[in-house]
Amino acid sequence: MSKIIILVGSMRKGGNTELLASAFADGAGQNNDVEIISVADYSVNYCIGCNSCFKSKGNKCFQNDDMTHIYDKLMSADILVIASPVYFYGVSAELKAIIDRLHTPMRNKFKITKLALILVGAATLPELFDSIKMQYQLVLDFFHLEDAGMVLVSGAKDKGDVSDKSLAEAYNLGFSIK
Ligand SMILES: Cc1cc2nc3c(=O)[nH]c(=O)nc-3n(C[C@H](O)[C@H](O)[C@H](O)COP(=O)(O)O)c2cc1C
């Protein structure tokens, strides 16, 4: 049994990212402790690059915002799932804000060993996910993390456009994770 945290990067409640994340959580929840963290429920400021967390007591960020709760949750996670809509070939700004706030020595206390990736975009271009996949692979390599798998869904623009097939794929990936 692993503790899995899914970071959902869409502000659109009930949107495609959330639907895929929920399907993944249903599958993963059969064998694991799963928690979804949605950017829509947290207010996280941008990292301003002051690096004060490298010197502060407990590596605390000077910004006393909702990221403190996310740090606490990540501290207990074994597996982290990044779920995002594609925004201009990147992840959403709200999700990137959380990722950038992990530029802190506090992350050395994390015990995360695996990442998984869930992406959804409106276009059907073959290269739609290339830049995010490249960034994902570089992060895996840098932090010596294992890839637990990906669900990449194209052609989904409006809420609920994700097909049952894609939802089943997300469920099955979740179910396969230990
Ligand atoms: C600001 C913004 C930028 C977007 N950029 C892209 C893009 O570059 N490529 C694409 O295929 N879809 C793009 N989309 C569409 C979303 O990725 C798509 O509608 C997705 O299903 C939204 O997920 P959600 O329902 O979880 O919010 C963009 C949407 C927004 C709001």
Ligand as a Chemical Component Dictionary entry (heavy atoms), coordinates in Angstrom:
data_LIG
# 
_chem_comp.id                   LIG 
_chem_comp.type                 NON-POLYMER 
_chem_comp.pdbx_formal_charge   0 
_chem_comp.three_letter_code    LIG 
# 
loop_
_chem_comp_atom.comp_id 
_chem_comp_atom.atom_id 
_chem_comp_atom.alt_atom_id 
_chem_comp_atom.type_symbol 
_chem_comp_atom.charge 
_chem_comp_atom.model_Cartn_x 
_chem_comp_atom.model_Cartn_y 
_chem_comp_atom.model_Cartn_z 
_chem_comp_atom.pdbx_ordinal 
LIG C1  C1  C 0 -5.325  28.957 -21.360 1  
LIG C2  C2  C 0 -5.598  27.716 -22.162 2  
LIG C3  C3  C 0 -4.612  27.237 -23.012 3  
LIG C4  C4  C 0 -4.843  26.069 -23.736 4  
LIG N1  N1  N 0 -3.850  25.626 -24.568 5  
LIG C5  C5  C 0 -4.044  24.469 -25.237 6  
LIG C6  C6  C 0 -3.021  23.961 -26.090 7  
LIG O1  O1  O 0 -1.935  24.526 -26.239 8  
LIG N2  N2  N 0 -3.267  22.806 -26.748 9  
LIG C7  C7  C 0 -4.460  22.144 -26.625 10 
LIG O2  O2  O 0 -4.624  21.096 -27.244 11 
LIG N3  N3  N 0 -5.435  22.588 -25.796 12 
LIG C8  C8  C 0 -5.246  23.730 -25.114 13 
LIG N4  N4  N 0 -6.237  24.196 -24.284 14 
LIG C9  C9  C 0 -7.454  23.401 -24.092 15 
LIG C10 C10 C 0 -7.439  22.555 -22.818 16 
LIG O3  O3  O 0 -6.230  21.845 -22.679 17 
LIG C11 C11 C 0 -8.600  21.565 -22.843 18 
LIG O4  O4  O 0 -9.822  22.260 -22.968 19 
LIG C12 C12 C 0 -8.658  20.668 -21.629 20 
LIG O5  O5  O 0 -9.633  19.669 -21.822 21 
LIG C13 C13 C 0 -9.001  21.449 -20.371 22 
LIG O6  O6  O 0 -8.968  20.583 -19.263 23 
LIG P1  P1  P 0 -9.947  20.850 -17.989 24 
LIG O7  O7  O 0 -11.345 20.523 -18.443 25 
LIG O8  O8  O 0 -9.444  19.948 -16.943 26 
LIG O9  O9  O 0 -9.774  22.276 -17.606 27 
LIG C14 C14 C 0 -6.050  25.379 -23.584 28 
LIG C15 C15 C 0 -7.038  25.873 -22.726 29 
LIG C16 C16 C 0 -6.813  27.014 -22.019 30 
LIG C17 C17 C 0 -7.880  27.520 -21.067 31 
# 
loop_
_chem_comp_bond.comp_id 
_chem_comp_bond.atom_id_1 
_chem_comp_bond.atom_id_2 
_chem_comp_bond.value_order 
_chem_comp_bond.pdbx_ordinal 
LIG C1  C2  SING 1  
LIG C2  C3  SING 2  
LIG C2  C16 DOUB 3  
LIG C3  C4  DOUB 4  
LIG C4  N1  SING 5  
LIG C4  C14 SING 6  
LIG N1  C5  DOUB 7  
LIG C5  C6  SING 8  
LIG C5  C8  SING 9  
LIG C6  O1  DOUB 10 
LIG C6  N2  SING 11 
LIG N2  C7  SING 12 
LIG C7  O2  DOUB 13 
LIG C7  N3  SING 14 
LIG N3  C8  DOUB 15 
LIG C8  N4  SING 16 
LIG N4  C9  SING 17 
LIG N4  C14 SING 18 
LIG C9  C10 SING 19 
LIG C10 O3  SING 20 
LIG C10 C11 SING 21 
LIG C11 O4  SING 22 
LIG C11 C12 SING 23 
LIG C12 O5  SING 24 
LIG C12 C13 SING 25 
LIG C13 O6  SING 26 
LIG O6  P1  SING 27 
LIG P1  O7  DOUB 28 
LIG P1  O8  SING 29 
LIG P1  O9  SING 30 
LIG C14 C15 DOUB 31 
LIG C15 C16 SING 32 
LIG C16 C17 SING 33 
# 
